Amino acid sequence: MDKTPLIIKKRKNLKGEDGHKTFSVRIKDETVVNLDSIATQTGRTRNELVNIFLDYAIAHCEIEE
């Protein structure tokens, strides 16, 4: 599997994109703490980070038969 690190760039004050769906997920407390830490360091929201992480994971996903 690809071990390329996911680089999160600091936010550039862009807001308000359309074409999104809203839904709820359950996340471990430890994961929220880690998300909040990355959000603080990058100036991004949890939502932005979750989308970045999901896009990365989908692009790098390998399905085994």
Biopython code that builds the backbone (N, CA, C, O; Angstrom):
import numpy as np
from Bio.PDB.StructureBuilder import StructureBuilder

atoms = [
    (1, "MET", "N", (0.839, -1.192, 0.000)),
    (1, "MET", "CA", (0.000, 0.000, 0.000)),
    (1, "MET", "C", (0.877, 1.247, 0.000)),
    (1, "MET", "O", (1.970, 1.251, 0.566)),
    (2, "ASP", "N", (0.396, 2.278, -0.627)),
    (2, "ASP", "CA", (1.130, 3.544, -0.746)),
    (2, "ASP", "C", (1.328, 4.173, 0.629)),
    (2, "ASP", "O", (0.366, 4.339, 1.379)),
    (3, "LYS", "N", (2.554, 4.520, 0.961)),
    (3, "LYS", "CA", (2.881, 5.123, 2.256)),
    (3, "LYS", "C", (3.120, 6.625, 2.136)),
    (3, "LYS", "O", (3.743, 7.228, 3.010)),
    (4, "THR", "N", (2.626, 7.228, 1.055)),
    (4, "THR", "CA", (2.805, 8.660, 0.844)),
    (4, "THR", "C", (2.095, 9.433, 1.936)),
    (4, "THR", "O", (0.911, 9.192, 2.170)),
    (5, "PRO", "N", (2.771, 10.362, 2.622)),
    (5, "PRO", "CA", (2.124, 11.133, 3.683)),
    (5, "PRO", "C", (1.076, 12.080, 3.107)),
    (5, "PRO", "O", (1.206, 12.559, 1.980)),
    (6, "LEU", "N", (0.057, 12.335, 3.880)),
    (6, "LEU", "CA", (-0.976, 13.291, 3.512)),
    (6, "LEU", "C", (-0.562, 14.651, 4.046)),
    (6, "LEU", "O", (-0.469, 14.835, 5.260)),
    (7, "ILE", "N", (-0.311, 15.606, 3.160)),
    (7, "ILE", "CA", (0.120, 16.941, 3.546)),
    (7, "ILE", "C", (-1.103, 17.843, 3.637)),
    (7, "ILE", "O", (-1.845, 17.973, 2.663)),
    (8, "ILE", "N", (-1.327, 18.474, 4.802)),
    (8, "ILE", "CA", (-2.438, 19.405, 4.999)),
    (8, "ILE", "C", (-1.863, 20.811, 4.978)),
    (8, "ILE", "O", (-1.069, 21.184, 5.841)),
    (9, "LYS", "N", (-2.272, 21.585, 3.981)),
    (9, "LYS", "CA", (-1.805, 22.966, 3.892)),
    (9, "LYS", "C", (-2.667, 23.859, 4.766)),
    (9, "LYS", "O", (-3.840, 23.568, 5.001)),
    (10, "LYS", "N", (-2.084, 24.939, 5.241)),
    (10, "LYS", "CA", (-2.839, 25.885, 6.047)),
    (10, "LYS", "C", (-3.941, 26.509, 5.211)),
    (10, "LYS", "O", (-3.790, 26.699, 4.004)),
    (11, "ARG", "N", (-5.045, 26.824, 5.862)),
    (11, "ARG", "CA", (-6.230, 27.371, 5.214)),
    (11, "ARG", "C", (-5.945, 28.723, 4.575)),
    (11, "ARG", "O", (-5.174, 29.525, 5.101)),
    (12, "LYS", "N", (-6.583, 28.964, 3.427)),
    (12, "LYS", "CA", (-6.410, 30.215, 2.702)),
    (12, "LYS", "C", (-7.697, 31.040, 2.686)),
    (12, "LYS", "O", (-7.984, 31.709, 1.693)),
    (13, "ASN", "N", (-8.473, 31.002, 3.764)),
    (13, "ASN", "CA", (-9.681, 31.809, 3.910)),
    (13, "ASN", "C", (-10.695, 31.617, 2.789)),
    (13, "ASN", "O", (-11.294, 32.589, 2.328)),
    (14, "LEU", "N", (-10.895, 30.384, 2.346)),
    (14, "LEU", "CA", (-11.924, 30.085, 1.357)),
    (14, "LEU", "C", (-13.104, 29.441, 2.068)),
    (14, "LEU", "O", (-12.920, 28.524, 2.868)),
    (15, "LYS", "N", (-14.305, 29.908, 1.788)),
    (15, "LYS", "CA", (-15.490, 29.351, 2.428)),
    (15, "LYS", "C", (-16.614, 29.199, 1.433)),
    (15, "LYS", "O", (-16.614, 29.832, 0.377)),
    (16, "GLY", "N", (-17.579, 28.353, 1.772)),
    (16, "GLY", "CA", (-18.842, 28.271, 1.084)),
    (16, "GLY", "C", (-18.855, 27.575, -0.261)),
    (16, "GLY", "O", (-19.042, 28.227, -1.288)),
    (17, "GLU", "N", (-18.661, 26.276, -0.277)),
    (17, "GLU", "CA", (-18.797, 25.520, -1.508)),
    (17, "GLU", "C", (-20.133, 24.787, -1.472)),
    (17, "GLU", "O", (-20.561, 24.320, -0.417)),
    (18, "ASP", "N", (-20.788, 24.687, -2.622)),
    (18, "ASP", "CA", (-22.046, 23.949, -2.724)),
    (18, "ASP", "C", (-21.769, 22.507, -3.130)),
    (18, "ASP", "O", (-20.622, 22.125, -3.365)),
    (19, "GLY", "N", (-22.836, 21.709, -3.210)),
    (19, "GLY", "CA", (-22.698, 20.336, -3.668)),
    (19, "GLY", "C", (-22.262, 19.367, -2.591)),
    (19, "GLY", "O", (-21.632, 18.357, -2.902)),
    (20, "HIS", "N", (-22.571, 19.636, -1.352)),
    (20, "HIS", "CA", (-22.210, 18.761, -0.237)),
    (20, "HIS", "C", (-23.462, 18.145, 0.378)),
    (20, "HIS", "O", (-24.550, 18.716, 0.297)),
    (21, "LYS", "N", (-23.301, 16.986, 0.987)),
    (21, "LYS", "CA", (-24.353, 16.315, 1.743)),
    (21, "LYS", "C", (-23.961, 16.329, 3.213)),
    (21, "LYS", "O", (-22.779, 16.261, 3.551)),
    (22, "THR", "N", (-24.953, 16.418, 4.079)),
    (22, "THR", "CA", (-24.719, 16.394, 5.515)),
    (22, "THR", "C", (-25.222, 15.072, 6.090)),
    (22, "THR", "O", (-26.336, 14.642, 5.794)),
    (23, "PHE", "N", (-24.383, 14.426, 6.924)),
    (23, "PHE", "CA", (-24.806, 13.228, 7.636)),
    (23, "PHE", "C", (-23.979, 13.085, 8.905)),
    (23, "PHE", "O", (-22.921, 13.701, 9.042)),
    (24, "SER", "N", (-24.466, 12.272, 9.825)),
    (24, "SER", "CA", (-23.798, 12.111, 11.121)),
    (24, "SER", "C", (-22.934, 10.859, 11.139)),
    (24, "SER", "O", (-23.269, 9.845, 10.526)),
    (25, "VAL", "N", (-21.824, 10.948, 11.849)),
    (25, "VAL", "CA", (-20.965, 9.792, 12.090)),
    (25, "VAL", "C", (-20.543, 9.800, 13.549)),
    (25, "VAL", "O", (-20.462, 10.852, 14.184)),
    (26, "ARG", "N", (-20.276, 8.619, 14.066)),
    (26, "ARG", "CA", (-19.769, 8.505, 15.436)),
    (26, "ARG", "C", (-18.256, 8.407, 15.358)),
    (26, "ARG", "O", (-17.714, 7.593, 14.611)),
    (27, "ILE", "N", (-17.583, 9.237, 16.132)),
    (27, "ILE", "CA", (-16.116, 9.280, 16.117)),
    (27, "ILE", "C", (-15.609, 9.163, 17.553)),
    (27, "ILE", "O", (-16.165, 9.766, 18.472)),
    (28, "LYS", "N", (-14.552, 8.383, 17.731)),
    (28, "LYS", "CA", (-13.964, 8.217, 19.063)),
    (28, "LYS", "C", (-13.461, 9.556, 19.596)),
    (28, "LYS", "O", (-13.014, 10.417, 18.839)),
    (29, "ASP", "N", (-13.545, 9.709, 20.920)),
    (29, "ASP", "CA", (-13.087, 10.943, 21.570)),
    (29, "ASP", "C", (-11.640, 11.265, 21.199)),
    (29, "ASP", "O", (-11.309, 12.420, 20.928)),
    (30, "GLU", "N", (-10.790, 10.261, 21.185)),
    (30, "GLU", "CA", (-9.377, 10.456, 20.863)),
    (30, "GLU", "C", (-9.207, 11.005, 19.442)),
    (30, "GLU", "O", (-8.337, 11.841, 19.197)),
    (31, "THR", "N", (-10.034, 10.537, 18.515)),
    (31, "THR", "CA", (-9.978, 11.022, 17.134)),
    (31, "THR", "C", (-10.380, 12.484, 17.064)),
    (31, "THR", "O", (-9.773, 13.260, 16.326)),
    (32, "VAL", "N", (-11.401, 12.870, 17.828)),
    (32, "VAL", "CA", (-11.830, 14.275, 17.852)),
    (32, "VAL", "C", (-10.717, 15.160, 18.403)),
    (32, "VAL", "O", (-10.475, 16.249, 17.882)),
    (33, "VAL", "N", (-10.047, 14.706, 19.440)),
    (33, "VAL", "CA", (-8.931, 15.467, 20.007)),
    (33, "VAL", "C", (-7.837, 15.652, 18.950)),
    (33, "VAL", "O", (-7.291, 16.745, 18.797)),
    (34, "ASN", "N", (-7.527, 14.584, 18.230)),
    (34, "ASN", "CA", (-6.502, 14.672, 17.183)),
    (34, "ASN", "C", (-6.945, 15.593, 16.047)),
    (34, "ASN", "O", (-6.141, 16.380, 15.546)),
    (35, "LEU", "N", (-8.208, 15.508, 15.636)),
    (35, "LEU", "CA", (-8.737, 16.407, 14.604)),
    (35, "LEU", "C", (-8.645, 17.861, 15.051)),
    (35, "LEU", "O", (-8.224, 18.729, 14.285)),
    (36, "ASP", "N", (-9.039, 18.121, 16.289)),
    (36, "ASP", "CA", (-8.987, 19.485, 16.817)),
    (36, "ASP", "C", (-7.552, 20.023, 16.836)),
    (36, "ASP", "O", (-7.325, 21.203, 16.566)),
    (37, "SER", "N", (-6.598, 19.163, 17.152)),
    (37, "SER", "CA", (-5.204, 19.574, 17.174)),
    (37, "SER", "C", (-4.736, 19.953, 15.765)),
    (37, "SER", "O", (-4.097, 20.988, 15.574)),
    (38, "ILE", "N", (-5.059, 19.114, 14.790)),
    (38, "ILE", "CA", (-4.673, 19.406, 13.408)),
    (38, "ILE", "C", (-5.400, 20.653, 12.913)),
    (38, "ILE", "O", (-4.813, 21.467, 12.200)),
    (39, "ALA", "N", (-6.669, 20.810, 13.284)),
    (39, "ALA", "CA", (-7.447, 21.983, 12.883)),
    (39, "ALA", "C", (-6.804, 23.258, 13.416)),
    (39, "ALA", "O", (-6.692, 24.248, 12.693)),
    (40, "THR", "N", (-6.385, 23.236, 14.664)),
    (40, "THR", "CA", (-5.731, 24.397, 15.265)),
    (40, "THR", "C", (-4.423, 24.733, 14.549)),
    (40, "THR", "O", (-4.133, 25.901, 14.289)),
    (41, "GLN", "N", (-3.645, 23.715, 14.235)),
    (41, "GLN", "CA", (-2.351, 23.924, 13.582)),
    (41, "GLN", "C", (-2.489, 24.435, 12.153)),
    (41, "GLN", "O", (-1.625, 25.172, 11.677)),
    (42, "THR", "N", (-3.567, 24.053, 11.459)),
    (42, "THR", "CA", (-3.710, 24.382, 10.037)),
    (42, "THR", "C", (-4.704, 25.489, 9.753)),
    (42, "THR", "O", (-4.752, 26.001, 8.634)),
    (43, "GLY", "N", (-5.509, 25.877, 10.757)),
    (43, "GLY", "CA", (-6.532, 26.892, 10.529)),
    (43, "GLY", "C", (-7.719, 26.370, 9.746)),
    (43, "GLY", "O", (-8.496, 27.153, 9.200)),
    (44, "ARG", "N", (-7.866, 25.070, 9.684)),
    (44, "ARG", "CA", (-8.994, 24.449, 8.978)),
    (44, "ARG", "C", (-10.017, 23.932, 9.983)),
    (44, "ARG", "O", (-9.705, 23.748, 11.160)),
    (45, "THR", "N", (-11.230, 23.703, 9.516)),
    (45, "THR", "CA", (-12.269, 23.162, 10.384)),
    (45, "THR", "C", (-12.181, 21.641, 10.410)),
    (45, "THR", "O", (-11.542, 21.027, 9.555)),
    (46, "ARG", "N", (-12.833, 21.045, 11.404)),
    (46, "ARG", "CA", (-12.919, 19.580, 11.446)),
    (46, "ARG", "C", (-13.526, 19.061, 10.150)),
    (46, "ARG", "O", (-13.039, 18.088, 9.573)),
    (47, "ASN", "N", (-14.591, 19.716, 9.696)),
    (47, "ASN", "CA", (-15.281, 19.292, 8.489)),
    (47, "ASN", "C", (-14.337, 19.276, 7.285)),
    (47, "ASN", "O", (-14.328, 18.318, 6.513)),
    (48, "GLU", "N", (-13.547, 20.333, 7.128)),
    (48, "GLU", "CA", (-12.597, 20.374, 6.021)),
    (48, "GLU", "C", (-11.610, 19.222, 6.115)),
    (48, "GLU", "O", (-11.315, 18.566, 5.116)),
    (49, "LEU", "N", (-11.101, 18.976, 7.316)),
    (49, "LEU", "CA", (-10.133, 17.901, 7.506)),
    (49, "LEU", "C", (-10.740, 16.539, 7.218)),
    (49, "LEU", "O", (-10.113, 15.707, 6.561)),
    (50, "VAL", "N", (-11.946, 16.302, 7.698)),
    (50, "VAL", "CA", (-12.605, 15.016, 7.446)),
    (50, "VAL", "C", (-12.750, 14.804, 5.943)),
    (50, "VAL", "O", (-12.514, 13.699, 5.454)),
    (51, "ASN", "N", (-13.133, 15.840, 5.207)),
    (51, "ASN", "CA", (-13.257, 15.724, 3.755)),
    (51, "ASN", "C", (-11.906, 15.459, 3.096)),
    (51, "ASN", "O", (-11.817, 14.637, 2.184)),
    (52, "ILE", "N", (-10.856, 16.143, 3.544)),
    (52, "ILE", "CA", (-9.514, 15.909, 3.013)),
    (52, "ILE", "C", (-9.086, 14.470, 3.277)),
    (52, "ILE", "O", (-8.581, 13.792, 2.382)),
    (53, "PHE", "N", (-9.290, 14.007, 4.508)),
    (53, "PHE", "CA", (-8.901, 12.649, 4.871)),
    (53, "PHE", "C", (-9.692, 11.610, 4.081)),
    (53, "PHE", "O", (-9.124, 10.617, 3.627)),
    (54, "LEU", "N", (-11.002, 11.831, 3.911)),
    (54, "LEU", "CA", (-11.819, 10.885, 3.152)),
    (54, "LEU", "C", (-11.400, 10.843, 1.688)),
    (54, "LEU", "O", (-11.283, 9.764, 1.109)),
    (55, "ASP", "N", (-11.173, 12.006, 1.086)),
    (55, "ASP", "CA", (-10.730, 12.045, -0.309)),
    (55, "ASP", "C", (-9.409, 11.290, -0.482)),
    (55, "ASP", "O", (-9.235, 10.540, -1.442)),
    (56, "TYR", "N", (-8.484, 11.497, 0.455)),
    (56, "TYR", "CA", (-7.194, 10.808, 0.404)),
    (56, "TYR", "C", (-7.382, 9.291, 0.538)),
    (56, "TYR", "O", (-6.810, 8.515, -0.228)),
    (57, "ALA", "N", (-8.175, 8.891, 1.505)),
    (57, "ALA", "CA", (-8.396, 7.467, 1.745)),
    (57, "ALA", "C", (-9.061, 6.803, 0.542)),
    (57, "ALA", "O", (-8.682, 5.694, 0.167)),
    (58, "ILE", "N", (-10.036, 7.457, -0.063)),
    (58, "ILE", "CA", (-10.716, 6.904, -1.230)),
    (58, "ILE", "C", (-9.735, 6.763, -2.397)),
    (58, "ILE", "O", (-9.732, 5.747, -3.092)),
    (59, "ALA", "N", (-8.911, 7.777, -2.604)),
    (59, "ALA", "CA", (-7.945, 7.761, -3.713)),
    (59, "ALA", "C", (-6.873, 6.679, -3.512)),
    (59, "ALA", "O", (-6.312, 6.180, -4.487)),
    (60, "HIS", "N", (-6.590, 6.318, -2.269)),
    (60, "HIS", "CA", (-5.527, 5.361, -1.974)),
    (60, "HIS", "C", (-6.052, 4.002, -1.492)),
    (60, "HIS", "O", (-5.284, 3.170, -1.008)),
    (61, "CYS", "N", (-7.334, 3.790, -1.626)),
    (61, "CYS", "CA", (-7.955, 2.545, -1.163)),
    (61, "CYS", "C", (-7.641, 1.389, -2.116)),
    (61, "CYS", "O", (-7.709, 1.545, -3.335)),
    (62, "GLU", "N", (-7.305, 0.258, -1.563)),
    (62, "GLU", "CA", (-7.105, -0.969, -2.330)),
    (62, "GLU", "C", (-8.073, -2.000, -1.788)),
    (62, "GLU", "O", (-8.129, -2.241, -0.582)),
    (63, "ILE", "N", (-8.832, -2.605, -2.682)),
    (63, "ILE", "CA", (-9.811, -3.617, -2.270)),
    (63, "ILE", "C", (-9.258, -5.000, -2.611)),
    (63, "ILE", "O", (-8.889, -5.272, -3.753)),
    (64, "GLU", "N", (-9.210, -5.854, -1.612)),
    (64, "GLU", "CA", (-8.720, -7.214, -1.811)),
    (64, "GLU", "C", (-9.896, -8.165, -2.007)),
    (64, "GLU", "O", (-10.935, -8.035, -1.359)),
    (65, "GLU", "N", (-9.721, -9.083, -2.876)),
    (65, "GLU", "CA", (-10.748, -10.111, -3.134)),
    (65, "GLU", "C", (-10.580, -11.258, -2.191)),
    (65, "GLU", "O", (-11.344, -12.221, -2.247)),
]
sb = StructureBuilder()
sb.init_structure("model")
sb.init_model(0)
sb.init_chain("A")
sb.init_seg("    ")
for serial, (resi, resn, name, xyz) in enumerate(atoms, 1):
    if name == "N":
        sb.init_residue(resn, " ", resi, " ")
    sb.init_atom(name, np.array(xyz, "f"), 0.0, 1.0, " ", f" {name:<3s}", serial, name[0])
structure = sb.get_structure()
